[in-house]
C-alpha cells in the first residue's frame, strides 16, 4: 500500500483514504470511540476476510497471497491500520450506517473518477517544476554563476511557503488534484518572475499576492 494519502472530511473530522480506496481504519474507528482490532477479532470478520482473500486469489492468476489489512507505524498520515476497499465499507457498517454510506461514496469516487484527474494534475505539476528548474538554471548561468542543487530545492520550498506558510518540502504524491493545480499555477508565475530578473525576496512577495488573488477568485466562485 504505497498510494498517496487522500484526506476527506466526514462531519468535520478528517478520515484518511488513499488513492486506491483503502481507509485508515484507526482514524475512522477513533471517531466512534472504537479500535479496528475489535472488529478484526470478530469471528464473522475473520471468516469474511478468509473467504474474500480466497476469491481474490482465484481471480488473480499467479498471486499466492492477497493483503487486505496492513499496519503502518509512526506519526504520519500513513500510520495506523489500513483496510482494503473491499473491507472498508463492511467495516464502516460496523461503526455507523451513515458512515457506511459516506465511505461507499468516497471509495467509488476515488477508484472510478478522481484518480485520472489526479494523475493529470500530478503530471502537469512535474512539467511545471521542470520548467521552473530550467528557468532558474538559465538565470544563474546568465549571471555567471553555476546553479547548485540547493537553489532548486529552495525554489520548491518557496512555492510551498507561499501556499502553506512553511518554508519546507512537500511530498507531491500526497497532494490533492486541487493542490497540485495550485502548485502548477504558482510555478508558472514564478518562471515569469525569474525571467523578469526578480530576486528571491521580490518573487516571494509577488507570489504571495498571486496566491491571495487566486484564493479570492476561488471563494467568489464557490459563493456564486
N, C-alpha and C positions, 0 to 999 in steps of 0.2 A: 504494500500500500504506500505508493510514493506520490500520488497525485496532490495537487495544490489544495490547501485548505480553503473552504468557502464558508465564511461566517454569515449566518442568516438569523434574522430576528424573529422570535416567537414570543408574542405578548411582552415585548420589551427586553427579553433576555436572549443573549447570543447562543445559538446552537450551531456547533461546527459540523459541517459535512465536508466531503472532499468532492472534487470534480467528477469522480466516478460514482457518486451516490452513497458512499459509506458515511455512517453517522458516528459522531463521538458520543457513545452511549453514557460515558461517565458524566459529561456535562448535562446531557438530556435528563438522566435519572436524578441528578442533584436538584434539578428544578422541582421535582416531585418528592424530594426528601427520601430518595431511594438510591441503591447502588446496582450496577449491572449484574454483579455476581448473584444477587437474589433471584434474578430472572434466569440467569445461565444455569443455576443449580437445580431448577425445576425439572422434574422427570419428563414432562411434556416438551420442554425446550430441548433437552438432551436428545430425545427421540427425534424431534423435528430436524435438528442440526445434522444428526447422523444420516437420516434418510435424504435430506436435501443434498448433502455432500455426495452421497452415493449417486443420486440422479445427475448431478452436475459432472461427476467424473465420467459417467456413461455417455453424456452428451459432448464431452470434450475429449475426443480420442487422443491418446498419448499422455494424458495427465493422470498421475497416480495419487495426487493429493490436492485437495481444494481447501483454501484458507477462507473461513467465514468470520472468524473472530481474531483480532490481533490487539496487542497492548503495546503502547509506546510510553516510555518513561521520560522524565524530565519536567521542565517547567515552560513548555511552549504550547502553541495552539494544537500541536500534533500529539501531545501527551494524553494518556487515558486509554480506555478500552474502546475499540472501534468495531462496528458491526457491518458486515456486507449488506448492500441494499436489499437483498432477498431476505435478510433477517430484520432489517431496520423497522419496517412497518409493523411486523408482528411484535417486536419489542415495544414499539410506540403504543400499540394497543394495550399492552400491559400497564402502561403509565396513564393513558387517558385516551378516550375515543376521539376527542377534539384534536389532540396532539397526533394521533394516528393519521387522521385525515390530512392534517397540515403536512406531516412528513411525507405522505404519499405524493402530495402535490409538489413538494420541493424536489424529491428524488426524480420524479418524472421530468421536471423542468431541467434538472442538471444533466440527466442521462440523455434526453432526447433533443434538447434545444440549445441550452446555454453553452455547451462545450464547444460547438462550432463557432459561436460568436466569440468565445474567449480565445480560441486558437487564432482567430483572425487578428484580434486585438493584440495578442502576445507577439505575433509575427510583425505587426506594424511597429510595436514598441522596440523590437530588436533592430529593425531597419532604421528607426529614428535614432537609436543610440549609436549605430554605426555611422550615420551621417554626422551626429554630434562629435564623435571622436575624430572623424576626418576633418571637420571644420576647425577643431581645436588644434590638431596637428599642423594644419596649414598655417594657422595664425602664429604658432610658436616658431615654425620654420621661417616664415617671412620676417620675423623679428630677430632672426639669427640665433634662435635657441633650439635646443633639442627637446622635444616633448618627452616627459617621463611618465611612467605608469601611474604615479600618484596624481598627476594632473587630470587624467581621465577619471580616476576614482573620485577625486574631489568634485569634479563637474557633475558626476552622477549623484553625489551626496547633496550638491546644491539643488538639483532638481527635486530631490526628496524633501529638502529643507523647506522650500517654498510651498510645498504641499502639506507636509506634516508638522513643520516647525522644528524638526530634528535633523541635524547635520549627520546623517548616518545612512548606511546602505539598507536596501530592502530587497527581499527575495521576490522578484517579479513573478515567479511561478505561483506565488501565494496571493497576488493581487487580483481583484475582480476585473471584469472586462471594462467597466466604467473607469476604474482607477488606471488601467493601462492606457485607455484613450486619453485621459488627462495627462499622463506622463508623456505620451507621444506629442500632444499639442505643445507642451512646455518645452520639449526637446527641439521642436521645430522653431519655436520662438527664440530659443537660446542660440541656435545656429545663426539666425538673422542678427542677433546682437553681437555675436563673435565676429561675424562678417563686417559689422559696423565699427569694429575696433574697441568695443566697450570692455572695460576691465571687470574683474570679478565682482567688485562691490556694486558697480553700476548694473551689471547683469542681474545680480540678486535683487536689487531694488525694482528694476523693470519687471522681472519675472513675478515678484510678489504682487505688483499692481495687476499684472496679467491674470494671475490666479484669482484675485479678488473680482475681476471683471467676469471671468468665466463662472465663478460661483454665483454672482449676482444674476447672470443670464439663466443659469440653471434653476435658481429659485423662482425667477419670473416665469419660466417655462412650466414649472410644477404648479404654480398658482393659477396659471391660465386655464 
